[in-house]
Amino acid sequence: MSGAARVLADAHIYDHAHVSYDATVFSYARVYGHAKVCGSACIYSHAKIYNYAVINGRAKIYGKVYGNARVGGSCEVYGSVYGNATINTKSKAKLVPKNYEVYENNNVVKIIDKTE
């Protein structure tokens, strides 16, 4: 950890994960693998950030971000973002609802509703 980063209320940072700047990891969230959380991003609740995922900007994560996925800007993730998907202020989707998954396949970002 570096900068003014904070880890609160039973949150866990382990393996080679890195949390820096003004990022905050809250209540039971987990950041592990080679994941990076930077900027003023907030990781909430039981969220999981792992593999080589990168979270930055003012992103708010409540779900899962993994693989080589990147989430930044002021985006919010309640569902899952994985693979090589990138979600940021230039993306069509800046909000990933709870039962949705976002991933990249053949350079096309796919958004799937898992409630069906």
C-alpha positions as CSV (number, residue, x, y, z in Angstrom):
1,M,0.0,0.0,0.0
2,S,1.1,3.5,-0.6
3,G,0.0,7.1,-0.5
4,A,-3.2,7.7,1.6
5,A,-4.7,4.3,0.7
6,R,-7.0,2.8,3.3
7,V,-8.1,-0.8,4.1
8,L,-11.0,-1.0,6.4
9,A,-13.3,-3.4,8.3
10,D,-12.0,-6.9,7.5
11,A,-11.0,-6.1,3.9
12,H,-8.0,-8.1,2.6
13,I,-5.1,-7.2,0.3
14,Y,-2.8,-10.1,-0.4
15,D,-0.5,-11.9,-2.9
16,H,1.1,-9.3,-5.1
17,A,-1.9,-6.9,-5.1
18,H,-1.2,-3.2,-4.9
19,V,-3.4,-0.4,-3.5
20,S,-2.2,3.2,-3.8
21,Y,-3.0,6.9,-3.7
22,D,-6.4,7.7,-2.2
23,A,-8.0,4.3,-2.9
24,T,-10.1,2.7,-0.3
25,V,-11.0,-1.0,0.3
26,F,-14.0,-1.5,2.5
27,S,-15.8,-4.3,4.5
28,Y,-14.9,-7.8,3.4
29,A,-13.7,-6.8,0.0
30,R,-10.7,-8.7,-1.4
31,V,-7.9,-7.5,-3.7
32,Y,-5.4,-10.2,-4.7
33,G,-3.3,-11.7,-7.4
34,H,-1.5,-9.0,-9.3
35,A,-4.4,-6.6,-9.2
36,K,-3.9,-2.9,-8.8
37,V,-6.3,-0.3,-7.3
38,C,-5.2,3.3,-7.8
39,G,-6.6,6.8,-7.9
40,S,-9.5,7.5,-5.6
41,A,-11.2,4.2,-6.5
42,C,-13.4,2.5,-3.8
43,I,-13.9,-1.2,-3.5
44,Y,-17.0,-2.0,-1.4
45,S,-18.8,-4.8,0.3
46,H,-17.8,-8.3,-0.8
47,A,-16.2,-7.1,-4.0
48,K,-13.3,-9.1,-5.5
49,I,-10.5,-7.7,-7.6
50,Y,-8.0,-10.2,-8.8
51,N,-5.6,-11.6,-11.5
52,Y,-4.2,-8.6,-13.4
53,A,-7.2,-6.3,-13.1
54,V,-6.6,-2.6,-12.8
55,I,-9.1,-0.2,-11.1
56,N,-8.4,3.5,-11.2
57,G,-10.0,7.0,-11.3
58,R,-13.1,7.3,-9.2
59,A,-14.4,3.9,-10.0
60,K,-16.8,2.2,-7.4
61,I,-16.7,-1.6,-7.4
62,Y,-19.3,-3.7,-5.6
63,G,-18.9,-6.9,-7.8
64,K,-16.0,-8.7,-9.4
65,V,-13.3,-7.4,-11.7
66,Y,-10.7,-10.0,-12.9
67,G,-8.6,-11.2,-15.7
68,N,-6.9,-8.3,-17.5
69,A,-10.0,-6.1,-17.1
70,R,-9.7,-2.4,-16.5
71,V,-12.2,-0.1,-14.9
72,G,-11.6,3.6,-14.5
73,G,-13.2,7.0,-14.6
74,S,-16.4,7.4,-12.6
75,C,-17.8,4.0,-13.5
76,E,-19.7,1.7,-11.2
77,V,-19.6,-2.1,-11.3
78,Y,-22.2,-4.2,-9.4
79,G,-21.9,-7.3,-11.6
80,S,-18.7,-8.7,-13.2
81,V,-16.1,-7.3,-15.6
82,Y,-13.5,-9.8,-16.9
83,G,-11.3,-10.9,-19.8
84,N,-9.7,-7.9,-21.5
85,A,-12.7,-5.7,-21.1
86,T,-12.2,-2.0,-20.4
87,I,-14.8,0.2,-18.9
88,N,-14.1,3.9,-18.5
89,T,-15.6,7.4,-19.1
90,K,-15.4,6.8,-22.9
91,S,-17.3,3.5,-22.7
92,K,-21.0,3.2,-23.7
93,A,-21.5,1.3,-20.4
94,K,-20.4,3.2,-17.3
95,L,-22.7,1.3,-15.0
96,V,-22.6,-2.5,-14.8
97,P,-25.8,-3.7,-13.0
98,K,-25.8,-6.5,-10.4
99,N,-26.6,-9.5,-12.7
100,Y,-24.7,-8.4,-15.7
101,E,-21.3,-9.5,-17.0
102,V,-19.0,-7.5,-19.2
103,Y,-16.2,-9.2,-21.1
104,E,-14.2,-8.8,-24.3
105,N,-14.3,-11.3,-27.1
106,N,-12.7,-10.7,-30.5
107,N,-12.2,-7.0,-29.6
108,V,-15.9,-6.5,-29.0
109,V,-17.1,-5.8,-25.5
110,K,-20.1,-8.1,-24.6
111,I,-22.6,-7.2,-22.0
112,I,-24.8,-10.2,-20.8
113,D,-27.8,-10.2,-18.4
114,K,-27.3,-13.3,-16.2
115,T,-30.9,-13.1,-14.8
116,E,-32.4,-14.8,-17.9
